[in-house]
Amino acid sequence: MSHTGKTVVIPPELPGILKQFTKDAILTQPEDLLEWATLYFSALVQGKTLPVNRTPDKVVNPNTMDLTPEVLTTMHEKLHKNGTVSKKDVSKLWRSLGLADDLLRHIMTVGCFGDQLDWIKFFALGCSYLGGTIKNAMTHALYILNSDSSCKPPDACVPFETFRFLYLYLAAVDKEVSQAQIDRTITYLEAQAKARDGMVKVSDFVNSRKVRLG
């Protein structure tokens, strides 16, 4: 009974959820527990992969959780507003989410970032890590940046200029995509975008035989 005299009913699933949450928190050892908890329960509700570092029979390292689309989305929401961000702020947020220091160093090295960095370029390299290929990286980017609420999964869309910037940057970093291929891709997708208010969709390139990103 509560102090109001009303019966307090404990949902039968609550103990199990809290027990698993506690276990996962102990395994992951996030630096910022509240930030991590937000990611955890959001992923749980949406049926997505939980941001948990599962390393049974090993000493838990707080900096070994892998980068996921959910974590990159959280970083983007916090850091994209000003365009340019400090390396210090990126590193602080990165470590608060329990991510690996060696991956952060790798992204910083590949991007040749200094004390101040262009967030959208860091974001692009994060998508590249998630995807492995330029096509997969751009797919991740569109899902995270989706600019149209009517564009539902498995599709997502962004303005052509946003797509163009990200694609040209990743192609330049990759150094294996020919200029002719880049030009064909940009020309084709720009034409597609003009037919729909300047938006590029995942379905424009992910399974298309008419365009190959890289």
N, C-alpha and C positions, 0 to 999 in steps of 0.2 A: 504493500500500500504506500502511496505517496503522502506528503504532508497535506495535500489538498483533499484527501479522502478518496481520490479516484484510483482505480486499479491501474497499475502500470503493466502493460503487456509487452514482454520482450519478444521481438520477432524471432521465430525459431532458427532462422538462418544467420542471425547476427553473431552469435558466439563463434561459429565456424569462419565467418568472414573476417572477424577481428583476429582470430587465432592465426589464420593464413597471412593476413596483413602483417602481423607482428613477426612471424617467421621470415617473410620476404624482406621486411625492413632490416632485420638482424643480418640476413644474408647480404643485402646490398650495401648496408652501412652508408646511406646518403649523408652528405655533409649538411644539406638543408632538408630536414625531415619533412617540413610542411610543404615545401615545393615539390618534393618527390611524392608525397602523399596525394597531392593534387593530380599529378601525372598518373599515379597508380589507379586511383578510383575512376578517373576519366577513361582510362584504357579498359578498366573492368566493365564499366557501364556500356562502352561502345563495342565490347567484344574483341578488343585489339590485344596485341602482345603486351604483357605487363613489363614495366621497366625494372626487371629483377635480375640481379647478378647471381645466377645459380652456380655455385662452385662447391658442391659437396665434398667433404673430406679434404678440403684445402683451407689454408688460412685466408680469411676474407680480406681483400684489399679494397679500400674504399674508392680507388681510382681505376677499377677494371670493368665497370658497366659499359656496355657497348652503346654507340649512338644509334638511335631509332628515329623513325619519322615523327613520332610523338614528341620526343625530346627536342628534335630540331625545330618542330613547330613552336614549342614553348620558347625556345631561344629567339626565334624570329619575331614572335609577338612582343617580346621584351626589348629587343635591340634594333628593330628595323626603322623605327620612327625618325631617327635623326640622320639616317643614311650612313654617316661616318661615326664609328665607335672606337673607343680606345682598346688596345690589346689587353689592358688591365681589366676592363669591365667584362670583356669576353672570357678571359681566363677565370675571373671570379665566378661568373655564372656557370661556366663549364664545370668547375670543380664542385660547386654547390649541388650540381646534378649528379655527381659521382662518376663523371666520365674520365676516361683514361688520359693521363698526361701525355703519353707517347703519341696518341692520335692527334691531340691538340698541336703538339710540336710539328707533326707531319703536315697538317693542314697549313700551319703558319709558314712552314718552309716552302711548300709547293706554291703558296700564294705570294711568297716574298713580302709578307706583311711586316710593317714597321710598328711603331708605337700607336699610330692611328691607322685604321683600316676601313675599307669600303665594305659595309656589312653584307651587301648583296653578293659580293664576290666570295666572302667566307661562306655564306649560305649556299652558293653554287657548289663549292668544293665539298661541303657537307653532303649535299645531294649526290655528288659524284661518288663519295665514299659509300653511301647507301645503295647506289645503283650499280656501280661497277663499270657500266658503259654510259656513253653520252645519252643514248635513248632512254635508258632506265633512270638516269639522273634527271633528265628533263621531265620525265613522267612524275617522279617524286616532287619536283619543284612545282609542277602544275597542280598537283593534289594539295600541296601545302598552301600555295598562293591563290587557289581558286577564287576568281574575281566575280563569279556569277552564281548566285544561289540557285538559279534554275538549271545550272549545269551539274547534274547529279552523277555519282559514281555509277558505272566505271569511267565516266568522263569527268573532265575538269578543264577549265579554260583560264587563260590570262591574256591581257592585251598583247598584240603582236610585238610592240617595242620591248616589252618586258621579256618575251620569249627570245627575241633577237639578241638582246644584250646577254642573257644567260647562255644562249647557245654559242654565240661568237666567243665568249670568254672561255667556256669549257673546251671548245674546239682549239683555241689558241694554247690552252694549257696542255691539251692532249698531244698536239703537234703531229698527229698522224692522219688528220682529216685534210684531204686536198682542198685547195681553194675552189676548184671547180665543183666539188661536191657541196661545199658550203654555200656557194652561189646558187646552185640548183635547189637546195633545201630552202634557203631564204626566199627565193623567187616563188617557189611553189606554195609555201605556207603564207606568204604575204597575199597571194591571190586568194587563197582559201579564207584568210582573215577578212579581206575586203568584202566578201560575200556575207559576212555575219558580224557587222559592227566592229570590225577590227580585232576580233578575238581568235586566238589559236586554241584548238582543243586537243586533248590527248589522242582522241580517235583520228586526228588528222595525220598522225605520224607513227603511232605505236604499232599498227598492223598494216600500214600502207605500203604497197609495192611501188608507189610513185615517188617516195622520198625515203632517203636513208640518212639518218643523222650522223652516224659514225660507228 
